[in-house]
Each structure stands twice: as C-alpha cells, then as structure tokens.
Amino acid sequence: MTRPTEDVSPLVPRLLLAGLSVTAVLVLTLAPRSLVAPARGVFMALADRLAAPVVAGLGAWQLESALNALLFVPLGAALTLLLGRRLWLLAPLLGFVLSFGVEYAQVRIPGRVPDLQDVWWNTLGAAAGAVAASLLLRRGAGRRRAG
C-alpha cells in the first residue's frame, strides 16, 4: 500500500540539516582558535546587544556553559528529525558521542582546552533540541491523524 506524498518525510532536507549541524559543531570546536576567534567575537558582540538583559547576571563560566549547550541544540533537533519519533532518544546519545570525540580531539589541537564539563553541557543541549523536535514530530503526527 502506498502512502500519499504529503505523509512521506523529505529525507534530503533532513540529511542536509543534520550535516550542516555536525559541520558547524566540528568547525567551531576543532578549528584552530585563530580561525574561530573572529566569528566568535562577532557572535558575542551580537549576543551582547540582543541578549544583554538575559545574560547580564551570568558569569563567564555560566555563559560559556550556556553557549556549549546552545551549540548542540540544532544538532539534537536535526538528528531527531532525521531519526524520527521512535528513535529520538538516540539524538542525545549521538550528541554525547560527538561531544566526547571533540573533547578527545582537542587534546591534540594547540590552543584548544578539552573539558569534560563541555561534554555534559553539549549533551544537555542535544537533549533539549531532541525533545523540542520530538514534540514537533508528535504534534505533526497528531494533526495528520486528526485530518
């Protein structure tokens, strides 16, 4: 039995989104600091302008932890969209594996400082993205059943 075209999830955009998420994580975490620093400076200046009231009370460590989590939110969401509702729990696990691999690789990259706390915050971000995407998938499935 064939399914209507609108029920079939487009795989290519989901693969592209997941690939872009993984690429962004790898570039931002493994590229030499001298290459990433200018982009980080622009991002921090923009974040300071837009989110100053929210982050005003945060210390450097807290802000760094929040940024580590935020970096992995799109990855968790993209992986969940790729894997689907039934396998969404794999997205945080894959986020953990990628984060641990990044921290392990940073040991050998001059100017990079590996930190196991980053693994925790990255995994938390991947989990948050996975939960958000899972809820969207669940909502979409409910609408299709109702419609």
Secondary structure, 3 states (H helix, E strand, C coil): CCCCHHHCCCHHHHHHHHHHHHHHHHHHHHCCHHHHHHHHHHHHHHHHHHHHHHHCCCCHHHHHHHHHHHHHHHHHHHHHHHHCHHHCCHHHHHHHHHHHHHHHHHCCCCCCCCCHHHHHHHHHHHHHHHHHHHHHHHHHHHHHHHC
